[in-house]
Amino acid sequence: MTDAELSDLRARTAAGDTDAADELVELAGERGDMDELRRLAADGNGDAVDQLVELASERGDVAELRRLAADANSDASDILAELTEEQRDDTE
């Protein structure tokens, strides 16, 4: 995707085009673009939040999971609890 196409998607998303937002979330997820996903999530896009949780989990990004959990994301909280449990099991 070209920069111009990406800019167009961002503009359409900002104008309320949900199809463009969905495509932008998908592309950001495929590229692993956490910054783009954070921006979309900050604008209230739940799919972007879900994608952030998924990517952070795959990467083992505890800091990002903690940030999301602090924003009351139960999925991030659950994953953090699982990681903590796994770490406890590994040390026993």
C-alpha positions, 0 to 999 in steps of 0.5 A: 500500500502506498503512502497516499493510499494509507493517507486516504484511509486515515482521512476516510477513517477520521471522517467516520468511514467505518469500512476504512477504519476496519481496513486500517486496523487490519493493515496496522495489525498485519504490519505490526504497527502498534503506533497506528493501532494505539491512535485508532484505539485512542479514537475509540476503535474497539477492533484496534484495542483487540488487535493491540492486545493480540499483538502485545500478547504475541510479542510478550510485550508486558508493558503494553499489556499493563498499559491496556489493563490499566485502561480497564481492558479485561483481555489484557488483564487476563493475559497478564494473569496467565503470564504471571501464573506461567512465570510462577510455574517456571520458578517452582 
